Amino acid sequence: MKLTIITPDKLAFEGDVTSVTVPGSAGSFEILNDHAAIVSTLEDGKVIIRQGKAEQVLNIIGGVVEVIDNKITVLAEGILDK
């Protein structure tokens, strides 16, 4: 799957991933390969990016996620520094 995380300031992440967990407005959910097409609003929280056994966490400030044909796009209002 291809993940792109964009903020108004920059491209925060782009690459192939095995799964992504996002902070949906109705609760966190995980996106796996061949996930159904979806558009969802996001709350402030953690985006957990998994690439094989490696894991990376970005703290976002709200936004929207779109999943279509194994392409995940997160449009975040901002990224909080760790």
N, C-alpha and C positions, 0 to 999 in steps of 0.2 A: 504494500500500500504506500501511496505517496502522501506525505503530510506537509502542509504549508501553514505556517503561523505568521500572520501579518498584523502589524500595528500601524497607526497613522504615521509613525516615525521611521519604521524600518521593517525589514524582513527578519523576524526573530528566529525562525527555524524553517528548514526545507530539507527533506530527505525521505528515505524509505524507512518504514516502521513496521513492526509486527502487531502492535496494538497501541491505542491511545485512550486514556481515561480523561473525560472532560467534566467540568462542574455545571451540569445542566440546571436550568431554572427549577425543575421538579426533582432534582437530585443528580448526583454524579452517575455517569454511565460510560461503559467501555465500548469502543469501536474496534471490531475485529475484521479480518479479511471477509469480503463479500457481504458486508453489512448492508441492510436495506437503505435506500436513498432516504435522507432525512435533512431537515433544516431545524435547528433548535437555538434558542437564546441561551446564553451562558451567564452565570453569576461570577462574582469574584471568587477565585479559588485556584486549585492546582490542576494543571494539565500534566498528566504523567505520560511520558513518551517512552515506549519500550522498543528497543532495537535488539532482537535476540535476547540475550541475558542482561544487556546493559539497560539502565533506566536513567532518565533525565526528568527533572521536574521544573516547570516554569509556573510562576504565580501570576495569573492574569487578572486584569481588571475588566470584568464583564466582556460581552461580545456576542458573536454568533458563530455556529459551526454548521458547515454544509458537507454532506457525504454523498458522493455520486461516483459509481463505478470505481471503487477503491481509491478515490482521490478525496482526501480530507482537507478542507480549508477552514482554518480558524481565523476569524477577523476579530482581534482583541482590541479593546479600547486602550490598553497599555499593559506593560509587563513590570511587575514589582521586582526590585533587586533583592537578591537573597540576603 
